[in-house]
């Protein structure tokens, strides 16, 4: 991803518009449509990335540039731990240590596409991922994960509180 891009906030604002955590094209070209959302999931974390002005960028960094007028000096942390929640109020500049403090608990994930039951719990057993279901709250998903941990990994049951 580009970190020292020559893309400026003013140039970005002419190309895109921001709406509730997403960027949309303001200009049309042969490869993109005006009004189309910008970004596609990349990597295991699902952070959105795109190509703009000849360079690859993470969308959350572009949103930072769009709103603050300058590139972030270090990393951008998603405050709620959800790498696809790019609302500007969910983004903050952070160093690596700060950014790692709110990583999601192993076995629990959030899927913003599922409005009613966005929390998913799963556990690894003998190299296979077993889905434990979808839940309406993070606490419910964590409770199910802890229950499954007692069943599938009893030797590690004492470490659940730290997991």
matplotlib code that plots the C-alpha trace (Angstrom):
import matplotlib.pyplot as plt

x = [0.0, 1.2, 2.3, 4.1, 1.6, 1.6, -2.2, -3.5, -6.7, -7.9, -7.3, -9.0, -12.1, -12.5, -12.5, -14.6, -17.3, -17.6, -20.9, -21.1, -17.8, -17.6, -16.1, -17.9, -16.6, -17.5, -15.9, -16.6, -13.9, -13.8, -13.2, -15.5, -19.0, -19.9, -21.5, -20.0, -18.5, -14.7, -12.8, -12.6, -11.7, -8.0, -6.2, -7.5, -8.6, -10.9, -9.7, -10.9, -8.3, -8.5, -6.4, -6.5, -4.2, -2.0, -1.3, -2.9, -4.4, -6.4, -9.8, -9.5, -6.3, -8.0, -10.9, -8.4, -6.8, -10.2, -11.3, -8.0, -6.3, -3.1, -1.9, -1.6, 1.9, 1.7, -1.1, -4.8, -6.7, -10.3, -11.4, -14.2, -11.8, -13.8, -11.5, -14.4, -16.0, -14.4, -16.6, -14.3, -15.4, -14.1, -10.7, -7.7, -4.0, -2.0, 1.4, 1.7, 1.3, -1.9, -3.3, -2.8, -4.6, -8.2, -7.7, -10.7, -10.7, -9.8, -12.9, -15.2, -15.7, -18.1, -19.9, -21.6, -23.6, -25.7, -27.7, -29.7, -27.0, -23.6, -21.4, -20.0, -18.3, -16.1, -13.5, -10.6, -10.7, -8.2, -7.3, -10.9, -12.9, -16.3, -19.0, -20.7, -23.3, -24.2, -25.3, -26.9, -24.3, -20.5, -21.2, -23.4, -20.8, -18.1, -20.2, -20.7, -17.0, -16.1, -18.6, -17.2, -13.6, -14.5, -15.8, -13.2, -10.1, -10.6, -6.8, -7.0, -10.2, -8.3, -7.0, -10.4, -10.6, -7.3, -8.3]
y = [0.0, 3.5, 5.4, 8.3, 9.0, 12.3, 12.2, 15.3, 15.8, 18.3, 16.0, 13.1, 15.3, 16.1, 12.3, 10.9, 11.7, 10.3, 8.9, 7.1, 5.3, 4.7, 6.5, 6.8, 7.8, 11.4, 11.0, 8.4, 6.6, 3.6, 1.3, 2.9, 4.3, 7.5, 6.8, 3.3, 2.5, 2.3, -0.6, -4.4, -6.7, -7.5, -10.1, -12.1, -9.1, -7.9, -4.3, -2.5, -1.4, 0.3, 1.8, 5.5, 7.9, 5.0, 3.6, 1.0, 2.4, 1.2, 2.9, 3.8, 5.8, 7.6, 8.5, 9.9, 12.0, 13.1, 14.4, 15.5, 17.0, 15.0, 11.5, 9.7, 9.7, 6.1, 3.5, 3.9, 2.0, 1.0, 1.9, -0.8, -3.4, -3.9, -3.4, -2.7, 0.0, 3.0, 5.7, 8.7, 8.6, 5.0, 5.9, 7.2, 7.5, 4.9, 3.4, -0.4, -1.0, 1.0, -0.5, -4.0, -3.4, -3.8, -6.8, -9.1, -12.2, -15.4, -17.4, -14.3, -12.1, -9.4, -9.4, -6.1, -7.5, -9.5, -6.9, -9.1, -11.5, -10.0, -11.9, -15.2, -17.8, -20.6, -22.9, -24.9, -28.6, -31.0, -28.4, -27.8, -24.7, -25.5, -22.9, -22.3, -20.0, -16.4, -14.2, -10.8, -9.7, -10.2, -11.4, -14.2, -15.2, -15.2, -17.3, -19.9, -19.9, -20.5, -23.3, -25.0, -24.4, -26.4, -29.3, -29.3, -28.1, -29.0, -28.8, -25.1, -24.4, -22.6, -20.1, -19.0, -15.8, -14.7, -15.7]
z = [0.0, -0.8, 2.3, 0.7, -2.0, -3.9, -3.7, -1.9, 0.1, -2.4, -5.4, -3.5, -2.6, -6.3, -7.2, -4.4, -1.8, 1.7, 3.1, 6.4, 6.3, 2.6, -0.4, -3.7, -7.1, -8.1, -11.6, -14.3, -16.3, -18.6, -15.6, -12.9, -12.6, -10.9, -7.5, -7.2, -3.8, -3.6, -2.3, -2.2, 0.7, 0.9, 3.0, 6.0, 8.0, 5.2, 5.2, 2.0, -0.5, -3.9, -6.6, -7.0, -8.7, -9.8, -6.4, -4.1, -0.9, 2.1, 2.1, 5.8, 5.1, 2.2, 4.5, 7.0, 4.3, 3.1, 6.5, 8.1, 5.0, 5.6, 5.5, 8.9, 10.3, 11.4, 11.5, 11.6, 14.3, 14.0, 17.5, 17.6, 16.2, 13.0, 10.0, 7.6, 9.8, 8.2, 9.7, 10.4, 14.1, 14.3, 13.0, 15.0, 14.5, 16.4, 16.8, 16.5, 20.2, 20.4, 17.3, 18.7, 22.0, 20.6, 18.4, 18.3, 20.5, 18.7, 17.8, 17.7, 14.6, 13.4, 10.1, 9.5, 6.6, 9.0, 10.8, 13.2, 14.2, 13.3, 15.8, 14.8, 17.0, 15.8, 17.1, 15.6, 16.3, 14.7, 12.1, 11.1, 11.8, 13.4, 13.3, 16.6, 15.1, 14.8, 17.7, 18.3, 20.8, 21.3, 24.8, 23.5, 20.9, 23.6, 25.9, 23.2, 22.3, 26.0, 26.3, 23.2, 24.5, 27.6, 25.4, 22.7, 24.5, 28.2, 28.9, 28.1, 30.1, 32.8, 30.2, 28.9, 30.9, 29.3, 25.7]

ax = plt.figure().add_subplot(projection="3d")
ax.plot(x, y, z, "-o")
ax.set_aspect("equal")
plt.show()
